[in-house]
Amino acid sequence: MKILVAVKRVIDYNVRVRVRADGSGVETANVKFSMNPFDEIALEEAVRLKESGAATEVIAVSIGPVQAQETLRSALAMGADRAILIQTDEAVEPLAVAKLLAAVARRESVELAILGKQAIDDDANQTGQMLAALLDWPQGTFASKLSIENGHAIVTREIDGGLETIRLALPALITTDLRLNTPRYASLPNIMKAKKKPLEVLTQAELGVDITPRLVTLKVEEPPKRKAGVKVADAAQLFDKLKHEAKVI
Ligand code: AMP
């Protein structure tokens, strides 16, 4: 069983994101980028399936600029066997990403695709669901547990009020939630080995996919600044402020 794992290069989660002065987007110059955290979880799960003998090959795929090769090298250092970059400098919307991933999934005859539940830059939470629809595969979203048994994926999902366990016939699509696993750190020898693993670079034209955007970003703005708090002397004063100033009771 071949597994496709989608890994997106995003602004590192520790960076304080700043909006560009003209409101057209966020500042990306001189900012640290890394692998989307949910995709690290997806990759870890795929590598564990390979280590357990349930999978034969793990292919990491990224869509983005040439710098996304660094993200793919990290994926190779964590244990992916090979990588594919679909190189573009355009902003690629979830539907276009899903179409590109579907083309790779068909070309590589993968039986399982594991994606993050969302990319932490745009917070879309759309690509996995769209990919499953395009491939006409069953989907197990927000997985907190995954196993492969007799040609099926058994997926536990965290839902309101409990855990839901579903069985999907392969080929299938999974998106990862935070509690699925704790991704490993790449060891130095594996980082060295990753430099020699295959990394193929393709264009959207080679895959026959049109990535023309369908949305126009009108503006991006900073969240409103929080006002400084005040200390109240006692419960009576708190009640008074809530009633007369905040007018919430
Ligand atoms: P989103 O729907 O944008 O929140 O992204 C959900 C998941 O889709 C991510 O966690 C990735 O696994 C995958 N994905 C989205 N955009 C890309 C991209 N440009 N390259 C690779 N994978 C992506």
Residues whose N, C-alpha, C, O or C-beta is under 5 A from the ligand:
A	BS01	AMP	A6 V7 K8 N36 F38 D39 V61 S62 I63 G64 P94 V97 L115 G116 K117 Q118 A119 D123 A124 N125 Q126 T127 G128
